[in-house]
Amino acid sequence: MNPPSADTPPEPSRGTGSAVRAGAFRPRALLEAMPLALRKLDPRVQLGNPVMFVVWVGSVVVTVSAVVDPSVFAWLVTVWLWFTVLFANLAEAVAEGRGKAQADALRRTRTGTVARSLDGSELPATELRPGDRVVVEAGMTIPGDGDVVEGIATVDESAITGESAPVVRESGGDRSAVTGGTTVLSDRIVVEITAKPGESFVDRMIALVEGAQRQKTPNEIALSILLSALTIVFLLAVVTLQPMAVYSGSPQSLVVLVALLVCLIPTTIGALLSAIGIAGMDRLVQRNVLATSGRAVEAAGDVSTLLLDKTGTITYGNRQATALHPAGPTSVEELAGLARLASLADETPEGRSVVDLCATRYGLPAEASADEARAEFVPFSATSRMSGVDVDGRGRTVRVRKGAVSAVLAWLDEHGTVDPAAREQAARTTAEISGRGGTPLVCGRVSPDGVLLGGVVELSDVVKPGIAERFADLRAMGIRTVMVTGDNPVTARAIGEQAGVDEVLAEATPEDKLALIKREQSGGRLVAMTGDGTNDAPALAQADVGVAMNTGTSAAKEAGSMVDLDSDPTKLIGIVEVGKQLLVTRGALTTFSVANDLAKYFAILPAMFAALFPQLGVLDVMGLATRESAILSAVVFNALVIVALIPLALRGVRFRPVSSEQMLRRNLLVYGVGGVVVPFLAIPLIDLVVRLIPGIG
């Protein structure tokens, strides 16, 4: 089965099993969240939101005033002011409620697991500490997060990832990490625990989806400070208004002054700000991505450089050996023998494909013989970019290597002189393979007879359909894409041109990735990248957004700011889009809120002072019935607009891959103009109902 294309959107319905499955907004969620919203009326909770705390204090003041000097108008304003606070709490409670439902399902994965130590004794999983080693056999639940240090097994991770297909976990390499609560389906493995009690992957997931560890992001803090400053300005304006009104002979009641204050301060965005942040985390969870904090989600929206591995992200990643091209006097059969020997210790998919090609096409054994097994194998490493074998026999040492062109040629040059004709032929073959997007590997031998350049092994890969269009969308948003690959520069450029990336980093080592990230950051850019191996950990930690694959090592997952449960490197593009949507939603609703406040001036100010200053009558474009109905209608609208915007805050404003200038222009047109127009339409309609109340109309 072919992997999904890069432009296939993530499946939002696939969450952490039944755990992190978050659906669309349901109206019933408002009722379900009401108890939590009522508990949030606690003033200690309200202190965390300065804008809504002012509304809470105003509600208390108006309540006291209504008790002392009761009237229909005073009590109705009191009720709707409390509704304003309640609806603000409701927005946050709905967002948190979805997370709590997910957390409850996650808790069900944490059963009373018993761990079996190496000596056969059993102990509760809660007593395990980092460094402890446990044995897990078929049918047993893995008791805690760790790395496989011995054996290989298939593991059912559906409780965490929602994916029913089992995965393979084995010691060594980049697929050794296992998660507590998953189940071993076959064989036997030894797991070294890496997480402390209460700090396991599932524990952190529960804390994150519940919002218990949610901290305000820098942008959110900055916006909160701005909203608080605006609130203080309007508070001072309202406080100084009363002496002026008394001097003018038109003193205003405390109820009217508080209503004016609440309608003028940015209550709409103040009420929805927290819910927007929580919903951003929730949208990532729907894509099977867990972020360590809201800061990581926000940073994803500000990313300006993407580091993308070629294999598995831009291409399908299943590079297979498809042809052998001998060089010089070497026959294709001799090259097959050398390539097979050099690949026996190469556990990468590419290395195994070389052995398979030699076995199927040239009839060579796929397994090492007894004599070969006694040889000294050299496994492939990202540093050397080669694999091979050193064979000792009859006092003669024969060394064979296969790997990246520059690495093998440099190794051969260290041990002798390469035949110029063979080198030239290999260079032409390498150029041809690279020119058509393939990957060439060189195979060579060093023996007492001298140096032999055997030839070139051709690997083929395919660029995912639609990936060029996605990169074009990123470019429209001002995001640079950098393809990182271990391939030689010619091959890398051919793939890069086909995929449409902005820059290519070829023959990249872990140190090269780290240096590139630092260089980009020194220029003021925010960088995002993916990784799964221990050698990726430094770069993941350095990147502003480091997405670790769930199949990767514990070191990679600890270093990253996000973990992709599906281990799909392509998802990095979607993560950036989620971050952008979070920022766009926050900006759009802030614009709508400020525009709303501007429109409400035309409802309240004429009602308060038109009798004293008839000139203000020109501002009464809404034509509201009475002074009391105008003020009450504005207060009712101020409360109801919060509820109306909760679905949009949770779902997010529709995101389109356009430039910042186009996005700003669109938001000002839709949410700026819309924020002005909506009150002019809604408040008069509310007034038609309010004026029917005795004592108001």
C-alpha positions in Angstrom: 0.0 0.0 0.0 1.4 3.4 -0.9 1.7 6.1 1.7 -0.8 8.9 1.6 0.1 11.8 -0.5 1.6 14.8 1.1 -1.4 17.0 0.3 -3.8 14.6 2.0 -5.1 16.5 5.1 -4.8 14.8 8.5 -7.7 12.8 9.7 -9.2 14.8 12.6 -11.3 11.9 13.7 -8.3 9.8 14.5 -7.2 10.8 18.0 -5.5 9.1 20.9 -7.6 6.0 20.7 -10.9 7.1 22.1 -8.9 9.3 24.3 -8.0 12.4 22.4 -10.8 12.3 19.9 -12.3 15.7 19.7 -15.3 16.4 17.6 -16.9 19.6 16.4 -18.6 22.0 18.7 -22.0 20.8 20.0 -24.6 23.2 21.5 -25.2 20.6 24.2 -21.6 21.2 25.3 -22.7 24.6 26.7 -25.1 22.9 29.1 -22.5 20.2 30.0 -20.0 22.9 30.8 -22.4 25.0 32.9 -21.4 23.5 36.3 -17.7 24.2 35.7 -18.6 27.8 34.5 -20.5 28.4 37.8 -17.5 27.2 39.8 -15.3 29.7 38.0 -17.4 32.6 39.5 -15.0 32.3 42.4 -13.2 35.7 42.6 -9.8 33.9 43.0 -10.4 32.4 39.5 -11.5 35.7 38.0 -8.4 37.4 39.2 -6.5 35.5 36.4 -8.4 37.5 33.8 -8.2 41.3 34.6 -10.9 42.3 32.1 -13.5 39.9 33.4 -12.5 40.6 37.0 -13.5 44.2 36.4 -16.9 42.9 35.1 -17.2 40.6 38.1 -16.6 43.5 40.5 -19.0 45.7 38.5 -21.6 42.9 38.8 -21.2 42.8 42.6 -21.5 46.6 42.8 -24.6 46.7 40.7 -26.2 43.8 42.7 -25.7 45.8 45.9 -27.1 48.9 44.2 -30.2 46.9 43.0 -30.8 45.6 46.5 -30.5 49.1 48.1 -32.5 50.9 45.4 -34.5 48.2 43.5 -36.0 48.8 40.1 -36.8 46.6 37.1 -34.0 48.3 35.2 -31.4 47.8 37.9 -32.2 44.1 38.4 -32.2 43.4 34.7 -28.8 45.0 34.2 -27.6 43.1 37.3 -28.8 39.8 35.8 -27.2 40.4 32.4 -23.9 41.6 33.9 -23.7 38.3 35.8 -24.6 36.5 32.5 -21.6 38.3 30.9 -19.3 36.9 33.5 -20.9 33.4 33.3 -20.7 33.3 29.5 -17.0 34.2 29.7 -16.5 31.3 32.1 -18.6 29.1 29.8 -16.3 29.7 26.8 -13.3 28.5 28.8 -15.2 25.7 30.5 -16.4 24.3 27.1 -12.8 24.2 25.9 -11.6 22.6 29.1 -14.5 20.2 29.1 -13.5 18.7 25.8 -10.0 18.1 27.2 -11.3 16.5 30.4 -13.4 14.1 28.4 -10.2 13.1 26.5 -8.3 12.8 29.8 -10.9 10.5 31.3 -10.5 8.1 28.4 -6.7 8.3 28.7 -6.9 7.4 32.4 -8.6 4.2 31.5 -5.4 3.1 29.8 -3.6 3.3 33.1 -4.6 0.1 34.7 -3.0 -1.5 37.7 -0.1 -2.8 35.6 2.4 -5.2 37.2 6.0 -5.1 36.2 8.2 -8.2 36.0 11.9 -7.6 36.8 14.8 -9.5 35.2 15.0 -11.9 38.1 11.3 -12.9 37.7 10.0 -11.0 40.7 6.9 -8.7 40.3 6.2 -5.2 41.5 3.6 -2.5 40.9 4.4 -0.3 37.9 4.1 2.8 40.2 7.3 1.7 42.0 9.4 1.7 38.8 12.2 4.3 38.6 14.4 5.5 35.7 17.0 2.9 35.0 15.0 -0.1 36.1 14.8 -2.9 33.6 11.7 -5.0 33.1 10.7 -8.0 31.0 7.6 -7.7 28.8 6.3 -10.8 27.0 3.4 -11.4 24.5 0.1 -10.4 26.1 1.6 -8.2 28.8 1.2 -4.4 29.2 4.3 -2.3 29.1 4.4 -0.9 32.6 6.1 2.4 31.9 7.8 4.6 29.3 11.2 3.4 28.3 13.6 2.1 25.6 13.9 -1.5 24.3 17.4 -2.6 25.2 17.0 -6.2 24.3 14.8 -8.1 21.8 12.2 -7.2 19.2 8.4 -7.4 19.4 5.2 -6.1 17.8 3.3 -3.7 20.0 -0.3 -2.6 20.0 -0.2 1.2 20.5 -3.9 1.8 19.7 -4.6 3.1 23.2 -2.2 6.0 22.5 -2.2 6.6 18.8 -5.6 5.2 17.8 -3.9 3.2 15.0 -5.0 -0.4 15.1 -2.1 -1.8 13.1 0.7 -3.1 15.4 4.1 -1.6 15.2 7.6 -3.1 15.6 9.8 -2.0 18.5 13.4 -3.2 18.7 16.6 -2.5 20.6 19.0 -0.1 19.0 18.2 2.4 16.2 15.5 5.0 16.2 12.5 2.7 16.9 13.3 1.6 20.4 11.0 3.9 22.4 7.9 2.3 24.0 5.0 3.9 25.9 3.5 2.7 29.2 0.0 1.4 28.7 0.6 -0.2 25.3 0.5 -4.0 24.9 3.1 -6.4 23.5 1.5 -8.8 21.0 4.4 -11.1 20.2 7.9 -12.1 21.3 9.8 -10.8 24.3 11.6 -7.5 25.0 13.5 -6.0 27.9 12.6 -2.4 28.6 14.7 0.2 30.5 12.4 2.6 32.2 13.1 6.3 31.4 10.2 8.1 33.1 9.6 8.9 36.8 6.2 7.9 38.4 3.6 10.6 37.5 5.8 11.9 34.6 5.1 9.2 32.0 3.9 10.0 28.5 0.2 9.3 29.4 0.5 11.4 32.6 1.7 14.3 30.6 -1.0 13.8 27.9 -3.6 13.9 30.6 -2.2 17.1 32.1 -2.0 18.7 28.7 -5.4 17.9 27.4 -7.0 18.9 30.7 -5.3 22.2 30.5 -3.8 21.7 34.0 -0.3 22.7 32.7 -1.5 25.4 30.4 0.5 28.5 30.7 -0.1 31.8 28.8 2.0 32.3 25.8 4.1 35.4 25.3 1.7 36.8 22.7 -1.2 36.0 24.9 0.4 37.8 27.9 1.2 40.8 25.7 -2.4 40.9 24.5 -3.7 40.6 28.1 -1.5 43.5 29.2 -2.9 45.6 26.3 -6.5 44.7 27.2 -5.8 45.5 30.9 -4.4 48.9 29.9 -7.5 49.6 27.8 -9.7 48.6 30.7 -7.8 50.9 33.1 -8.2 53.8 30.6 -12.0 53.3 30.3 -12.3 52.8 34.1 -10.6 56.2 34.6 -12.8 57.7 31.9 -16.0 56.4 33.6 -14.9 57.5 37.1 -14.2 61.0 35.9 -17.5 61.1 34.0 -19.7 61.3 37.1 -18.3 64.6 38.4 -18.7 66.1 35.0 -22.3 64.8 34.8 -23.1 66.2 38.3 -21.6 69.6 37.2 -23.7 69.5 34.1 -26.8 68.8 36.1 -27.3 65.2 34.8 -25.9 62.8 37.5 -25.8 59.2 36.4 -26.7 56.3 38.6 -24.2 53.7 39.6 -26.0 51.1 37.5 -25.7 53.2 34.4 -22.0 53.9 34.9 -21.1 50.3 35.5 -23.2 49.3 32.4 -21.2 51.9 30.4 -17.9 50.6 31.7 -18.7 46.9 30.9 -19.9 47.8 27.4 -16.8 49.9 26.6 -14.0 47.6 27.9 -12.9 44.7 25.6 -15.1 42.1 27.3 -15.6 40.0 24.1 -11.9 39.1 23.5 -11.2 39.1 27.2 -13.8 36.4 27.6 -12.7 34.3 24.7 -8.9 34.7 24.9 -8.3 31.7 27.1 -10.7 29.5 25.1 -8.8 30.4 21.9 -5.5 29.1 23.4 -7.0 25.9 24.7 -8.8 25.3 21.4 -5.5 25.6 19.6 -4.0 22.8 21.7 -7.1 20.8 21.1 -6.8 21.1 17.3 -3.3 19.7 17.5 -4.6 16.8 19.6 -7.2 16.1 16.9 -4.2 15.7 14.5 -2.6 13.3 17.0 0.1 15.8 18.0 0.9 16.6 21.6 2.5 19.9 22.4 4.3 20.5 25.7 2.7 23.9 26.0 0.6 26.5 24.3 3.9 28.3 23.7 4.9 25.6 21.2 1.6 26.0 19.3 2.0 29.7 19.1 5.6 29.4 18.0 4.4 27.1 15.2 2.3 30.0 13.9 5.3 32.3 13.9 7.7 29.9 12.1 9.4 31.3 9.1 11.8 28.4 8.2 10.9 24.7 7.9 13.6 22.0 8.0 12.2 19.0 6.3 13.9 15.6 5.8 13.7 14.4 2.3 13.0 10.8 3.1 9.5 10.2 4.3 8.5 13.8 4.1 9.2 15.1 0.6 9.6 11.6 -0.9 7.9 8.4 0.1 11.0 7.3 1.8 11.1 3.7 0.6 14.3 4.1 -1.4 15.1 0.7 -2.9 18.2 -0.6 -4.7 17.1 -1.0 -8.3 20.3 -1.4 -10.3 24.1 -2.1 -10.0 26.5 -0.2 -12.3 30.0 -1.7 -12.3 33.0 0.5 -12.9 36.3 -0.3 -14.6 37.2 -3.9 -14.9 34.7 -5.0 -12.2 31.9 -7.3 -13.5 28.3 -6.8 -12.3 28.5 -10.2 -10.5 31.6 -9.0 -8.6 29.9 -5.7 -7.7 26.9 -7.7 -6.4 29.2 -9.7 -4.2 30.9 -6.6 -2.8 27.6 -4.7 -2.3 26.0 -7.7 -0.5 28.9 -8.1 1.9 29.0 -4.3 2.6 25.3 -4.3 3.3 24.9 -7.3 5.6 25.5 -5.0 8.6 23.4 -2.1 7.3 20.1 -2.3 9.0 18.6 0.7 7.2 15.8 0.0 4.7 18.2 1.0 1.9 20.9 -1.5 3.1 18.4 -4.3 3.3 17.1 -3.5 -0.2 20.7 -3.9 -1.5 20.9 -7.4 0.0 17.5 -8.3 -1.4 18.5 -7.1 -4.9 21.7 -9.2 -4.8 19.7 -12.2 -3.6 16.8 -12.0 -6.1 18.6 -10.8 -9.2 22.1 -12.4 -8.8 21.3 -15.5 -6.7 23.4 -14.6 -3.7 22.4 -15.7 -0.1 20.4 -13.1 1.8 21.9 -14.2 5.2 25.6 -14.2 6.2 27.3 -17.7 6.0 29.0 -19.2 9.1 32.4 -18.0 7.8 31.1 -14.5 7.0 29.4 -14.3 10.5 32.9 -14.4 12.0 34.0 -11.3 10.1 34.0 -7.8 11.7 31.0 -6.0 10.4 30.9 -2.2 10.3 27.3 -1.0 10.7 26.0 2.1 8.9 26.2 5.4 10.9 25.1 8.9 10.2 28.6 10.2 10.9 30.6 7.9 8.6 27.8 7.5 6.1 29.2 4.0 5.2 28.7 0.4 6.2 30.9 -2.6 5.5 32.9 -5.6 6.6 36.5 -6.4 7.5 37.3 -10.0 6.6 40.5 -11.7 7.8 41.6 -14.9 6.1 45.0 -16.6 5.5 46.8 -13.5 6.9 45.0 -11.3 4.4 42.6 -8.5 5.4 40.0 -7.5 3.0 37.8 -4.5 3.7 34.7 -3.6 1.8 32.6 -0.4 2.2 29.4 0.8 0.6 27.9 4.2 1.2 27.7 7.9 0.2 29.9 8.7 -2.8 32.2 11.3 -1.2 32.6 9.2 2.0 33.6 5.9 0.2 35.9 7.7 -2.3 37.6 9.5 0.5 38.0 6.2 2.4 39.5 4.5 -0.7 41.9 7.5 -1.3 43.2 7.0 2.2 44.3 3.5 1.4 45.7 3.8 -2.1 45.1 5.1 -5.6 41.8 4.6 -7.3 41.9 3.7 -11.0 41.3 7.0 -12.9 39.2 5.3 -15.6 37.0 3.6 -12.9 36.6 6.9 -11.0 35.6 8.7 -14.2 33.1 6.0 -15.2 31.6 6.0 -11.6 31.4 9.8 -11.7 29.4 9.7 -15.0 27.1 7.0 -13.6 26.6 9.0 -10.4 25.7 12.1 -12.4 23.2 10.2 -14.5 21.5 8.7 -11.4 21.4 12.0 -9.6 20.1 13.8 -12.6 17.0 11.6 -12.7 16.4 12.0 -9.0 17.9 8.7 -7.8 20.5 8.2 -5.1 23.9 6.7 -6.0 25.9 4.7 -3.5 29.5 3.7 -4.2 31.0 0.3 -3.3 34.7 -0.3 -3.0 37.3 -2.7 -1.6 40.7 -2.4 0.0 42.9 -5.5 0.1 46.6 -6.4 -0.1 46.1 -6.5 -3.9 45.3 -2.8 -3.8 42.3 -0.5 -4.0 39.2 -1.4 -6.1 36.4 0.9 -7.0 33.7 -1.7 -7.6 30.9 0.5 -9.0 27.7 2.3 -8.1 24.5 1.1 -6.5 21.4 3.0 -7.7 18.6 3.7 -5.2 15.3 5.1 -6.4 12.7 7.2 -4.6 9.6 9.2 -5.5 8.5 12.7 -4.6 5.1 12.7 -3.1 2.4 14.1 -5.3 1.1 17.5 -4.3 4.1 18.4 -2.1 5.2 21.1 -4.5 1.8 22.8 -4.2 2.0 22.7 -0.4 5.5 24.3 -0.5 4.1 27.0 -2.8 1.4 27.7 -0.2 4.1 28.0 2.5 6.1 30.3 0.3 3.0 32.5 -0.1 2.9 32.7 3.7 6.5 33.9 3.8 7.9 30.5 5.0 11.1 29.2 3.6 11.5 25.4 3.2 14.8 23.7 3.5 15.2 20.1 2.5 17.7 18.2 4.6 19.2 15.0 3.2 22.2 12.8 3.4 22.3 12.5 -0.4 25.0 14.0 -2.5 24.5 17.6 -3.7 23.5 16.7 -7.3 20.8 14.2 -6.2 19.6 16.6 -3.5 19.3 19.5 -6.0 17.4 17.3 -8.4 14.8 16.3 -5.8 14.7 19.8 -4.4 13.9 21.3 -7.8 11.2 18.7 -8.4 9.7 19.3 -4.9 10.0 23.1 -5.1 11.9 23.7 -1.9 13.7 27.0 -1.3 17.0 25.6 -0.1 18.8 22.2 0.0 21.2 21.0 2.7 22.9 17.9 1.2 25.2 15.3 2.9 23.8 16.6 6.1 25.1 15.4 9.5 23.5 16.1 12.9 26.0 18.8 13.4 25.1 20.4 10.0 21.4 20.5 11.0 22.3 22.2 14.3 24.5 24.7 12.6 21.8 25.5 10.0 19.2 26.1 12.8 21.5 28.4 14.7 22.3 30.4 11.5 18.6 30.8 10.7 17.8 31.9 14.3 20.7 34.4 14.3 18.9 36.1 11.4 15.7 36.5 13.5 13.9 33.5 12.0 11.9 30.9 13.9 12.7 27.4 12.9 10.7 24.2 12.9 12.0 20.7 12.3 11.2 17.0 12.8 13.4 14.2 14.1 13.2 10.7 15.7 16.8 9.7 16.6 19.0 10.4 19.5 21.3 12.3 17.2 18.4 14.6 16.3 18.0 15.6 20.0 20.3 18.6 19.9 18.7 20.1 16.8 15.2 19.4 18.2 16.1 21.2 21.4 17.6 24.1 19.5 14.6 24.5 17.1 11.8 26.8 18.1 9.4 24.0 17.2 10.9 20.6 17.4 8.5 17.8 16.5 9.6 14.4 17.7 8.2 11.2 16.2 6.5 8.9 18.6 8.4 5.9 17.1 11.7 7.7 17.9 13.9 7.5 20.9 13.1 8.8 24.4 15.9 11.4 24.0 14.3 12.8 20.8 10.9 13.0 22.5 12.3 14.8 25.6 14.2 17.3 23.4 11.2 18.2 21.2 8.4 20.6 22.0 5.8 18.4 20.3 5.3 14.6 19.8 3.6 13.3 16.7 1.8 10.1 17.7 1.4 9.0 14.0 5.2 9.6 13.4 4.4 11.3 10.1 7.1 13.8 9.2 4.8 15.5 6.7 2.6 16.6 9.5 5.0 19.4 10.3 3.3 21.4 7.6 -0.1 20.9 9.1 1.3 21.8 12.6 2.5 25.2 11.2 -1.0 25.7 9.7 -2.6 25.0 13.1 -0.3 27.6 14.7 -1.1 30.1 12.0 -4.8 29.5 12.5 -4.4 30.1 16.3 -2.8 33.5 15.7 -5.3 34.4 13.0 -8.3 33.5 15.2 -6.9 35.6 18.1 -6.3 38.5 15.8 -9.6 38.3 14.1 -11.7 38.1 17.3 -9.6 41.0 18.8 -10.4 43.1 15.8 -14.1 42.2 16.1 -14.2 43.0 19.8 -12.6 46.4 19.4 -14.9 47.2 16.5 -17.9 46.1 18.6 -16.9 48.5 21.4 -16.8 51.4 18.9 -20.3 50.6 17.7 -21.7 50.4 21.2 -20.8 54.0 21.8 -23.7 55.0 19.5 -26.1 53.1 21.7 -25.1 54.2 25.2 -23.7 57.7 25.0 -26.7 59.3 23.3 -29.0 57.6 25.7 -27.0 58.9 28.7 -26.6 62.5 27.7 -29.0 63.3 24.8 -31.5 64.9 27.2 -28.8 67.3 28.5 -27.0 67.8 25.2 -29.5 67.6 22.3 -26.6 67.8 19.9 -25.7 64.2 20.7 -29.0 63.2 19.0 -27.1 63.0 15.7 -25.3 60.0 17.2 -28.5 58.1 18.0 -28.5 56.4 14.6 -30.0 53.2 16.1 -33.2 55.0 17.1 -33.6 53.1 20.4 -36.8 53.5 22.4 -35.8 54.9 25.7 -32.7 55.7 27.8 -33.2 52.5 29.8 -33.9 50.2 26.9 -30.8 51.5 25.0 -28.5 50.8 27.9 -30.1 47.4 28.7 -30.0 46.4 25.0 -26.3 47.2 24.8 -25.6 45.1 28.0 -27.7 42.2 26.7 -25.9 42.3 23.3 -22.5 42.5 25.1 -23.3 39.2 26.9 -24.9 37.3 24.0 -22.1 38.1 21.5 -19.7 36.1 23.7 -21.9 33.0 23.5 -22.4 33.5 19.7 -18.6 33.6 19.2 -17.7 30.5 21.3 -18.1 28.1 18.3 -15.8 30.3 16.2 -13.2 30.5 19.0 -13.2 26.8 19.4 -13.3 25.9 15.7 -10.9 28.7 14.7 -11.2 31.2 11.9 -10.7 29.6 8.5 -7.1 29.8 7.5 -5.9 30.4 4.0 -2.2 30.2 2.9 -1.8 33.9 2.0 0.7 36.6 2.9 0.4 38.5 6.2 -0.7 41.7 4.3 -3.5 39.8 2.6 -4.5 38.2 5.8 -4.6 41.5 7.7 -6.6 43.1 4.9 -9.1 40.3 4.9 -9.5 40.3 8.7 -10.0 44.1 8.8 -12.7 43.8 6.1 -14.5 40.8 7.6 -14.1 41.2 11.3 -13.4 44.9 11.5 -16.3 46.0 9.4 -18.4 43.1 10.6 -17.7 44.1 14.3 -19.0 47.6 13.5 -22.1 46.5 11.6 -23.3 43.6 13.8 -24.2 45.8 16.8 -26.0 48.3 14.6 -28.2 45.4 13.5 -28.5 43.4 16.7 -29.0 46.1 19.3 -32.1 47.6 17.7 -33.6 44.1 17.4 -32.9 43.5 21.1 -34.4 46.9 21.8 -37.7 45.8 20.2 -38.0 43.1 22.8 -36.7 45.1 25.7 -39.1 48.0 25.2 -42.0 45.5 25.8 -40.8 45.1 29.5 -42.9 47.2 31.9 -40.7 49.9 33.4 -38.2 49.8 30.6 -40.1 50.8 27.5 
